[in-house]
Amino acid sequence: MKKILLMLVALLPLLSAAKPKHKIPSEKKMAGYVMVYHKDADHGLHMAYSWDGYTWTALNDDRPIIAGDTIAEQKGIRDPFIFRGPDGGFCVAMTDLHIYAQREGYRTTEWERDGKKYDWGNNRGLVLMKSFDLINWTRTNLDFTKLTSPTGAYNPDGSPISWKDVGCVWAPEMTIDDRDGRIMMHFTTRFMRGRNQIYYAYMNDDFNAMTTEPKFLFGAAKDENGNFKSNMIDSDITKIGDTYHLFAVENGMPKHATSDCITGSYVIDPSYKDGETKAHEAPNVWKLIGQNKWILMFDNYSRQPHNFGFLETTDFKTFTPLGYFDDPNCPMKRTNFSEQKHGAVVQVTKAELKKLISHWSK
């Protein structure tokens, strides 16, 4: 036994050295940006990059970097979000949903489950991935119908609704709770054919399991019976100073709400407008490196062909419209892609981006 203990002690330095240590690089080390998005044409994960935050080039010639049918239960993904976790690793979360799966021969029904009971685009969960180099990924599939915790939702007769009757789990996004460094994931949720609302849960650092049960975060106003009056989807949270800024979409129109606590409650700013009159979705906020400027990007699904719109802010009070990709007076340009949907952006270092470009150039 003594000999075994001595061997284990001798191995400890080697084991510690074998486990990679990572941390989030400072903004001074950031040199470019990576965007993830999906396309209705293939329901796969796409990726583009930019050195300056304005001119964007798709990797892999705008083909998926990962095919949806290789990672998703429904053989397709939507609404990808990319985020750098507290250990410096990149986390990507996606909706596990293929809206054309019947047409493509992946299933015999229009939706995964009964549309009369669970409504349009119903699904059961999310696809989670993690990487330290944006090339090699681990994957986890989360099925929310297997959860046994209370949902906080109730039928008209007052009986509780269980997670097996979740109607959708869409558009996951993540942020770090700076109170304790945990990953908070928030996502659109609907129970059966009810109204969409935002829930949240905390994740482990490996980004492969929830460490808390999902809870309500944000929704539309309620009527006299306590029911949500409309749908609230696609939340994005950014902390500026001591204030958390939540952007979401209510029935296709933008909402901006603030709170001094990451889990709320959030108060809607009634004066907020982004200048777009047509229905749109998927707000995503990202900071320009080395500048006191943030870009708010959104997906205008009412525009044909689909395109992203952009606004710029320095104070989260005034938002200046920049226009759409490739508009004559818009600084945002695409070099080799189009009809991208539901995008998200993360800052990357020069070494990370050069390695990624080199990998896909092969």
Disulfide bonds with the S-S distance in Angstrom:
none
